[in-house]
């Protein structure tokens, strides 16, 4: 019996962090893109593993990938090596994700498999697209990382403030070059896309939006979970990777300034911080009424049994997956205005959006005082997510871009040194 022919076209997919398991924001997006691409393409994946726990999942990539080239990345060593960017006059993010073996594999697999289409997830991975043979190059920037680094600067002292401003400027220069050499650039929200159009007007016509989504079957209130919380007062929950600076800043601010004000009305309120790799500043928050869990096998039990989910991000870019997941679980969410950018929701109905610390406290207190309000808002949040945030609907835009004819690019492909 002859084997069944596979008429899917080959495609190169480059991701800065292994897209499985989808247990943090960027990996949720990159995994869903991978799953979508694998339906129509034979995917050849080039990626990095930067955490020991992720190394155990490399074998699972075969479920979606024809072939994978996985590079082990030691974050501490990579940070040291990235300082080469200071000598080369480039963004430090580029040498951080630079690997000669991956570069050679990209050139070899494109030639060997006759690959004509490529998707790079995150700006730094675009440095691997300068190989002959590719006719279609799509860059999913997700967020405008250069703006993120610039935004970090005011909250840090010199020399870090200088380094962050430098990174923002140098990375923007690369992002513009990569976008000019590519066929399309994607961002999570229209606000991020418009920010890049303003910063790079020469490529404005090739900049688009592909929003985040959520798996509303997986994150569903229909699932039953035992409560992970011991008996006690109401639970305020934050979820996310706790080695990520905006998340660190958010929980430190919330625990130090907002939680004491909530406790003036609800003295037994508890704050749970659930997420992998808690930084020392996060671990230091653990005290009476503040719990830092570290990695958990499944975040859904925590979401299901929390009273209010909080997202007090002061530094945020794009739609937060953590917000969509909580809403999909029919939970009331109080969101900072920074982390609500691009979210299609009705404040006061689907969620609460706070524009200041005092407003954040007031909205939390109002929800804690009214169980019916919490229930109704959670149900409305679930409905909003199901109707507006399907991964399939959003990712269909990517297939349309891959199928579109290529246009001459304005600049040479960005080179990796």
N, C-alpha and C positions, 0 to 999 in steps of 0.2 A: 504494500500500500504506500503510495507516494506521499511525502509530507505536504501539508496544506501550505500553499504559497502565502507569504506575508506581503501584501501590497502596500503596507504603510511606508511612507517616505522616511528616510533617516533624518535625524535632527540632533544638533548639538545643544546641550543644556548645561550652563555653567552657573554654579551656585557657591557662594562664599562659605556656606555652612551646610553640612549634610541635611537634606530635606526630610529626614525621618529619624526619630518619631516627631510628629508635629506638636511639640510640647512647649513652644514659645512663639511669640508673635511672628517673627520673620519666617520661622520654619512652618508655621501654619499656612502662610501664603505660598512659600516655595513648594511645599508638598502638594497642595491642591493644584498648583500649576503643573507639577510633574504628573500627577494623576490624570489631569485633563490632556496633556500633551501625549501621554502614552496611549490614549484611545485612538489617535490618528497617526502617530509617528513611532518609529523605532528610535527610542531615546538613548543617546550616548551622553552620559553624565560625567562631568568633571567637577569635583567638589573637595572641600576640606572637612576634616574632623578635628574639632578643637576642644573636645571634652571626652574623658575616658568612658563615660557612660554611653556616649554615642557610638563608640567603636564597636560595641556589641551588636549594633543594628545594621552594619554595613551589608551583611548578607541579605537583608530584606529588600535592598534596592533592586535585586533581580526580578522582583514582582512587577516592576514598572520600567526597568532599563534593560536594553540590549547589552550594554556594556557600561561599566563604571570605572573611573580612575579616581581613587580616593587618596588624598594627601593628608598625612597626620601633621597637625599644626600645634606646636607648643606655644600658647599665648605669651608666656613670659619671654621665650626666646624670640618670638616674632616681634614683640614690642622693641626689643633691643635692635634687631635687624632692621626694623622700620626706620630707625634713626638715620639710615643711609639716605633717606629722603632729604635730610637737611643738607647733605653734601651735594646731592644731585639736583636740588632746587625743585623737588616735587612733593606732592602730598604724601604724608607718612602712611596713609591707608594703602597706597599702591605697593610698596615693597613688603608691607605686612602680609599681603595676599599674593606675593610673587613666588612662583616655584618653577624652576627650570624643567623639572620632570613633567609637570602639568602642561607647560607650554609645548614641550616636544610631543606629548600625547595628543594634544589638540591638533597640531599640524599633521601628525601621522594618521589619526582617525578620520579627519576631514578628507585627506587624500585617499585613504584605503576604502572608505565607505561611500565616497562620492557625495558627501554631505554638502548641501547647498543652503540650509537654513540653520540659524542659531539664535538662541535666547540666552542673554546674560542676566542673571538675577543679582542686582546691586551694582552700583557704579564701578567699583574696583575690578569686577570680573570682566569688564569691557576691554581691559588691557590684553586679554587673550584672543580677541576677535580679529587681530590683524594677520590673518592667514589667507593664502590664496585659495580660491575655490568657493568661498561663501558668497552667495548672491543676496541673502536676506539676513539682516542683523537687527534684532529687537533687543532693546535694553530696558529691563524693568528696574528703574531706579528706586521704586517704592516711595521713598521720601527724598527730599532734597538734602542729602547728608551734609553738604557744604554749609547750608544754613544752620543745621543742627550744631556743628562744631562752633560756628560763630556765635550761636546763642549760648553756648556753654561759657564763653569767655568772661562775661561780667560777673559770674558767680565764683570765679577762682582768682587767686592772687598770681602775681608775676612769679615765676616765668610761665606757669601754665596758661595764664590768660593770653600771653603773647603766642604760645604754641597753638592754642585753640584758634586764635584769629588767623594765624598763618595757615593752619590746616584748612580752615574754611575758604580762604582765598585760593590756595593752591588746588584744593579739591574741586572748587568751582571751575577753575581753568580746565582741569581734566574732564569734568562732566560736560562742559561745552564742546571740547574737542571730540569726546566720544560720541556725543549726540550728533554732531555734524558729520561724523563718519558712519553713523548708523542709519537705519531706514525708519525707525520709529523709537520714541522714548515714552515710557509709561510711568505714571505716578498714581498713588493711591487715591488722592482727592483732587478735585478741580482747583482748590486753593494752592496745593503744592505744584500742580502743573502750571498754573498761572504765574506763580513765583518764578518758576524756571523760564517760562516764556519771556518774562521781563528781564531776567538775568542773561538770557541767551536768545535775543530776538532773531538771530540768524537761522534758528531751527524751530521757531514758533509753530510753523505749519506742520511739523512732524512730532509734536508733543501731544499726548493724549492721556486719558484717565482709564484705569482699570481698578475698580474699587475692591476692597476686601470683602469677603463673604464669611459665612459661618455654616457649619454642618448642623442644621437644625434638627436632624434626627438623632445625632449623637448628643448634642447639647439640648436636651428636652426635659421638661418637667414631668413627662410621662414615666421616666425612669425612677425607680425607687432605690434610695440609698439610706443606710443607717447614718445617723448624725455623727460627725467626727468631733463635735464640740461637747465638752463636759457640761453638766447642768450649771446654769448661771445666768447672767444678764444678757441683754441683746448683743448680737455679734455684728460688728462692722468688719467687712472683709475686703482685703486688697489682694489681687493675684498678679503674678508676673515674674519674670526672671529678675532675681534680686542682686545681680552683679551689673545691671544696666543703670547707668548714672541717672537718667530721668526717673526711674522707679525708686532708686535709692533716695533721691531728693524728695520725691513725693511722700514716702512713708516717714522719713525723718521729720519733714514739715508737719505732716498730719499728726504724728504721735506727740510731737513737742508743742505744737501751737493749737491745733484744732480739737484733738481728743479731750484735753482738760476742759475745754468750754462745753463740749457735748456732755461731759460728766457732771457739769453743774446742774443739768436737767435729768440726766440718767447716770447716777453715780456708779452703777454696776455695769455700764457698757464696756464691752471688750473689743479690742482691735486685734484681728488675726491677719498676719502677713504670710501668704502662702506662695512659695515659689522657690525655684532652684538657686543654688549658689549665693546665699545671702552674704553680702559684703560685711566687713567688720562693723561698719557704721549701722547696718541693719541689725546684726546680732546684738549690738549694744542696746537696742531698744527693748529687748526682752525684759519684762518686769511684770509687776502686778497688773494684770488686765491687758498686757500686750504679749502676744504669742508669735514667735517666728518659727515656722515649721521646717524650712528647707524644702528639699524635693519631696513631693508626694506622688503616689502611683496614679492618682486620678483626682483632678481638681473638682469634678462635678459634685461629689458629696458636700464639699465645702460651699460651693455655690448654692446647692439645693437647700441647705439648712441655715444659711446666713440670713440676717434680718435686713441688712442694707449692704449693697456692694458699693464701695467708694473708689473713685479714680481721681485722686487729687494731684494729677500731673501738672506741674508748672512749666515743664519743658516737654512739648509733644509735637509730633509731626504725623499727620495723617490719621485715618480712622483706626482706633485701637481694637485689636481682636479681643482683648479682655472685656471690653464693653459689649461687643456683639455677643460673646459667649454668655455673659451674665444676663443680657436681655433675652437671649434664646432660652435660658433656663427659667424665664418668667420671674426674674428678680428685679426689684426696684433698684435703680442705679443713680447715684449722685456723681456727676461728672464735672470736672473743671472745664471752663470755657476753652482752655488750650487743648484738652483732649477730646473736645466735641467737634473740632474742626472737620467739616465735611460730612458729619453724621446727619443723615436724613431722619430726624425725629422731632416730635413736638414736645418742647419743655412743659412740664406740668402734667403731661398725659403719658408719654412713653418713657420718660426719664426726667431727672432734674438736672439743670445745668447751673453751676455756680460761677459767678464772676469775681468773687472775693472770698477770703477766708471766712469772714463773718457770715456771708450768704451760704457758704458750704455748711457751716455749723447749723444755721437756721433750717436749712432744707433737711438735714439729717434728723434733727430734733422733731421736725414736723412729721416725717415718715415714721419714726419710732413711736410717736404718740398716736398713730392712726393705722391700725392693722388693715382696715378696709381700703384705705388709700394705697398701702403697700401692695395689697393683693390686686387691686384694679390696675395699678401702674405696671405691675409685673405681667399681667395678662395682655395689656396693650403693648408692652415692650416685645413680648413673644410674637404677637401678630405683626408688628412692624418688621421684625427681623425676617420672619417667614416670607413676607410679601416683597421685601426690598433687598435682602442680602443673601441671595442664592449664589453660591460659587459658580454654578453652571452658567447662569445668565451673565455674570461679569466676565468669566473667562472666555466666553464666545468671542469677545472682542479680540483676544489674542490670535485666535485661529483666522479671523478676518485679516488681520495684519500680516500674518505669515503667508496668506494666499495672495496678497496684493502684489502687483508688479513692482519691482525695485525702481527707484529713481537715482540719477547720478548724485553722488554725495558731494558736499561742499569742500571737504577736507580729506587728506589721507587718513587711513585708519590709524587709531592711536597705537603707538608702538610701546612694547614692554622692553625695558632694558635688561 
